[in-house]
Amino acid sequence: MLRIQYAYWLIALFLLFTAWRNLREGHGWRSAFWGLLGLLFGGGDYVLAQQAAGHPLPAQGAGLTVIALALLAPRLRRHAQADTGSAEQRMQSAIRLGHRLFMPAVLIPLVTLLVALFGAHLSIAGHAVFAPQQMTLTGLALACVVALCAAAWVTRSPLRDGLAQGRRLLDAIGWAALLPLLLAALGEVFTQSGVGAAISALANAVLPSGNAFACLLVFALGMVLFTVIMGNAFAAFPVMMAGIGLPLLVHQYGAHPAILGSMGMLCGYCGTLLTPMAADYNLVPAALLELRSPYGVIRAQAWSAACIFVVTFLMMWLLVFR
């Protein structure tokens, strides 16, 4: 049975491989950073099991490891990327491969979708192939492995080249590769610490009574702002819904919750296009394309984000109170 833990172990092995390569090249701080992160990914199940059994020491050790990562992060410098061939060689390779280059990328969402839709019906000798919990994440991990094999087949390159290029990209991004994990945790911290309740009290005190338009505008702009801060609309959504969406727009003004939630998330996605905190969307492409500025992707899509926000807000205003 395929479980999400196997994906974490694969990530741990890749991080330890990256640490080992950096150590061989004399990048001690970088090696320590990726090595500690690999230990966290590989030992997560053990830490949780020990904590459930009443042994807090492993969890405390994991916390100290996170503090160590924070201390090591400022010592990481932008790593000079290894030579991947001249621009002429890369252009010739791209022309030769053509649209086949997109096949591995397309396989990731395709395999993930197939597992999410049909994974529950797959079994071997009466045993389910995928664990029912977190089946979509397991499918995503499997899709990445399939895409790696497909990329090796399309380019007629050994798998180790894919690992080497993945390591090169990870070193180029540096500590920013952890932003999705940190921001997801930050959203939960905000929710548990009562930020939503504080926003609700502030909105009640500042917004004019009975003005649904102003309340909706603050909700939409708040989704953008919190997404810019946290880098993820999924992290901003519970905060804004708990603070303004449910108590004011839904309960007080009668907004349709499904329309408010879906279009509010789209407003948040506009913030994703505008922030370097969304490293996987904005910094990773800049590193892949080897742009001179890491913020080139954000500058290119800023006007698109503004236009999408305006159209989304107007549609939300027309539909949400019907």
N, C-alpha and C positions, 0 to 999 in steps of 0.2 A: 504494500500500500504506500503510495506516494504521499508524504506529509510535508508541510511547510518547513519543518525542522531540517529536512534534507537540503532545502534551498539555503538556509542559514549556514549550514556546514560547507556548502559549495562556496558561498561568499567568504566564509572564514578562510578556506584554503586559498582562494584567490588573493585575499589581503595578506596572508602569510607569505605567499609567493612574491607579492609586491615588496613586502618588507625584506625578504631574503635578497632580492635583486638590488634593492637600494643599499643594503648592507655590503654587498660585494662591490658596489661602486663607490663606497665611502661616504654615503649619505646617512650618517648615524641617526640624526634627529628624525629624519623622514622614515627611516626603517623602524624606529621605536614607535612612531605614531601609528603606522599601518599595522605593526605587529600587535600592539595593545588593542587596536580596534578588532583585529582578527580574533584575538582571544575572547573578546566580549561576544562576538557573533557565535563563535564555536561553543562557548560555555554558558550560553543563556539558559538552556534547559536545565543544566545542573544547578545554576544559581536559583532558579525558580523552584526546583524540587527541594533544595535544601531550605529555602525560606518557608515553603509549605510545611516542612517537617520540623520547623521551629529552630533552625540553625541560622542565625542572622549573619554569621561571619562572611560567607561567600557574597552575600548581597552588599555588605559593607566594602568588601574588596572590589566589587564591581563599581561601587560609587567612587572609591579612590582612583580606580582606573579612568573613570570619566573625568575626574579632576585633573589627572595626569595628562589626558588628551587636551584639555583646555590650556594647560601650561605649555604643552609642546606645540600647539597650533601656531602661536606667534613666531616660532622659530622656523617654520616652513617658509621657504622662499619659492618663488615661481621657478619650476624646474625646467631647465633648457631641454627642449624636446629632442629626442634622438633623430638622426637623419632618416627620413622616410623616402629619400629619392628626390630628384630634381622636379621642378614644376613641369618640365616637359615630359618626364617619365610618367608622372601621375596623370597628365592629360592624355597621353597615349594609352595608358591602362584604362582610363575612364571611357575613352572612345571605343576601345576594343570590347569592353564588357557591356557598354550601353545600358539599356533599361534593366538588365539582369542585376545590376547593383542594388535595385530597390527591392528585390525579392526577399532577402533576409529581413529587411525592416518591416515589410508587409506581413511576414510570417508571425511576427510577435503579436500584433493584435488579433490575427486570424486564429492562431492556435489557442490563445487565451480565451477568445470567444467560444470556440468549439468545446473547450474543456468546461467552461462555465455553463454551457447549454446542455451538453451531453455527458459530461464526466460522471454524473451520478448514476448513469445507466451502464457504465463500463465495469465489467468484472472478469476475473480470471479464476476458474475453478471455484466459483461461488464467493470469491473475496473481491471486495471493491478495489478498483485501481487507485482511486483518489479518496483521501479522507474527506468526509463531508464538511468538516470545519475548514474554513479559509480555502475553499476549492479554487476560487478565482486567483488568489495569490499563488497557489501551487501551480495552476495553469500558466500564469505569467512566468514563473521560474522555468518551467518546462519549455515554454516558448522561447525564452532567451537561449537555452541550450540548443534547441532546434535551429534557431537563427544563426548561432555560432557555427554549427556544422554546415548549414546551408551556405554561409559566407565562405567557408573554407572550400566548399565544393565549387561555388561559382567562380572564385578567384584562382582555383587550383593551387591553393596555398596550404601548408600544414597548419594544424590547429594551434601549434605553439605560436605562430605569427599573430593569431587573434588574441591570445593571452598577452603577448608582448605589447600589442597595440592598446589593449585594455589597460595594461599597467602604465603605458605612456600617457594615456588620457587621464588616468587617475592621478598621476603625479602632476600633470598640467593643471588640473582643477584644484588639487590640494585639499585643505580642510573644508572648502565649500561643498565638497561631496557629501558632507554630513548634514547640510542644512535641511533637507527634507525630513530627516529623522528628528532633528532638534525642533523644527517648527511644528511638527505633529505633536510632539510632547508639550510644546509651549501652548498650543491651543487647548489641550486638556488641563494644563495648569491654570490658564485664564478662566476656564469654565469652573473648575473646582474652587478657585479663590474668590468667586463672586463678582468677576468683572462684568458679567451680564447684568446682574442686579444693580451694580453701580451705574451702568450705562442707562438702564431703565429709569432710575431715579433722576439722573441728569436730564434725560430727554423729557420727563414729565415736568421738570422745573423750568426748562428753557423753551421748549416748543409751545407755540400758541395753542390753546385748547380748541379742539374741534377742527383743526386744520390737518386733514388727512394728507394733502399734497406735501406739506412741509415734512410730515412724519415719514412719508414714503421716500422723499428725497434724502433725508438724513439716513434712513436705512440703507439706501442704495450707495450713497457716498461712504457710509461706514463700512459696507462690505468691501469697497475698493480700498479704503484706507487700511483696514485691518489685514487685508490680503497683502498689501504692500509691506506692512510691518512684519507679518508672519510668513509671507511667501507662499501661502497655500489657502485657497478659498475654503477648503474643507475645515481648516482650523478657524477661520474667521466666522464661518456660518453659525456654529452653536452659540458663539458670543453674541452676535447681532440678533439672532432669532430669540435668544433668551432675554435680551435687553430691550429690543424694540419690536421685533416681528410678532411674537406671540402676545405679549401683554398689551401692546398698543394697536398695531395694525389689524391683527386677527380678532382679538377679544373686544377692543373698543370701537374699531371702525369697520369691522366685518369683512376684512380682506380674505380672499380665497387662499387658503394655506398652500395648496399645491402650486398655484401660479406664483404666489409670492416666493416660495422656496426655490422653484426651478429658475425663475428669472432673476431672483436675488443672487443665486449661485453664478449666473452668467455675468452679472455686474462684478462679482468677485473675480471672475476669470479675467476681466479687463485689468484689474489690479495685478494679476499674475504677469501680464505682458509688460508691466512697467517697473518691476522690481528685480534687483540682483539677488534678493533673498530666494527667489524661485530659481535656484541654481540649475536644476535639471532641465528647465525650459530655456533659460537665458544665458547662463554661463557655459554650460556644456556645448551648445551649438557654436558659441564663439571660439571655444577651444578646438572643436572638431574642424571648423572652417579656418582655424589659425588666423583669426582677425587680429589686427594690430591693437584694437581697443576691445577689452572684455565686455564693454557695454554697447557694442555696435548693434547687436540684435535688439536691445531695448530701444535704441534711438530709431531703428528702422520700423518698429511696430507701434510706436507711441501714438501716431495719428490714427491708426486702425483701432487701437484700444479706445481712444476718445470717441470715435464715430460709433463703435459698437455700443459703448456705454449710453450715449445719447439716445440711440434707436431703442435699445433695450428698456431704458427707463420710460420712454414715451409709451411703448407697448405695454409695459407693466402698469402704468397709470391708467391706460384705457381698459385693461382687462381685469385687473386684480379686484376691483370693487364692483364688478358686474354681478 
